Amino acid sequence: MFALWPVVATFLGFVVVPLIKKLMIFFGLSFVVFAGMKQLFSQIESLMLAELGSLPSDVLSIMGIMNLDTAFSMILSAIGTRLILSGWSSTSDTKKSLYF
């Protein structure tokens, strides 16, 4: 029974502790990236809405009929998805260059 404790301590030291460190780094980095991207896209959205608000009412009504608000939302979502997919490679853990 007592001879098993060094094996358990070695297992915890070599396997579990680095795994917990990597998980904490992953979740911390994910939170920072998510918060930054959320802030960036909310600023872009508010800028777009401010610029669209200065258009004449006739143009805004035509844009409403054409559902351009949904199109703008889809475009911003596609840009965000593209940034996420091209930003980090899960196989090499290195940052790639971002191309559109």
N, C-alpha and C positions, 0 to 999 in steps of 0.2 A: 504493500500500500504506500509506504513512504518512498519507495524507489520510483514511483510514478510521478511525483511532484516535479522533479527536474525536467522530465519530458514534457509535461504540461506547460511549465514556465518557458521552456525553449520554444514550444509551439506558439505560445502567445507572443513571445518576443519577435519571432521571425515571420509569422504569418498574419496574425490578427492585428497587431499594432500598425504595420505598414498599410494594411487594408483599410483600417479606420482612418489613417492619415489621408490616404488617397480619396476616400469618400468625403471627408470633411473639405478637402481642397476642391473637389468636384462640385459639391453643393454650394460652397461659398462663391466659386467662380460663376456657376450657373445663376445664382441670385444676382450677382453684380451685373452680368451681361443682360439678364432679363430686365432688371430695373433701368439700365441704361437704354436699352432698345425701346422700352415702354415710354420713357421720357422723350427720346428722340422722335418717335412716331407721333406722340401726342403734340409735340411742337410743330411737326410738319402738318398734321391735321388742322391745328388751329390756324396756322399760316394760310393753308388752302382755303379754309372757311372765311377768313378775313378778306382774302383777295376775291373770293367768289361773292361775298356780300357787297362789294362795291360795283357789281355789274347791274345793269338796268333790270327792272322787274320783268320785262318781256323776255329777255335772254334767260333769266332764272326760271321762268315758267316753262320755256322750251327745254331747258336742261332737266327740269323736273319730269316732264313728259318722257324724255329720253332715258330717264333713270341714270343720269351721269353720276349721281352720288354713290350708287352701288358700284359703278365702274371705277370711280376713284378709290373706293375701299378695296376693291379687288386688286387694283394696281399696287396699292401700298402693301397689301398682304403678300402679293407675289414678290415684291422687292425684299420684304423682310424674310420670306422663305428662302429666297436666293442667297441673301447674305448669310443666313444660318447654315444652309447646305454647303456653301463654298468657303465658309470661314474656317472651320476646324475639321480636321480629318480624324476620325476616331481610331484609325489604324495606326497612325504615326504620331499622334499627339503633337503635331506641329501646325503652325498657322500657315495657311496657303495665301497666295495673293488673291485679291478679290477682283474678278472680272465680270462685266455685265455683257 
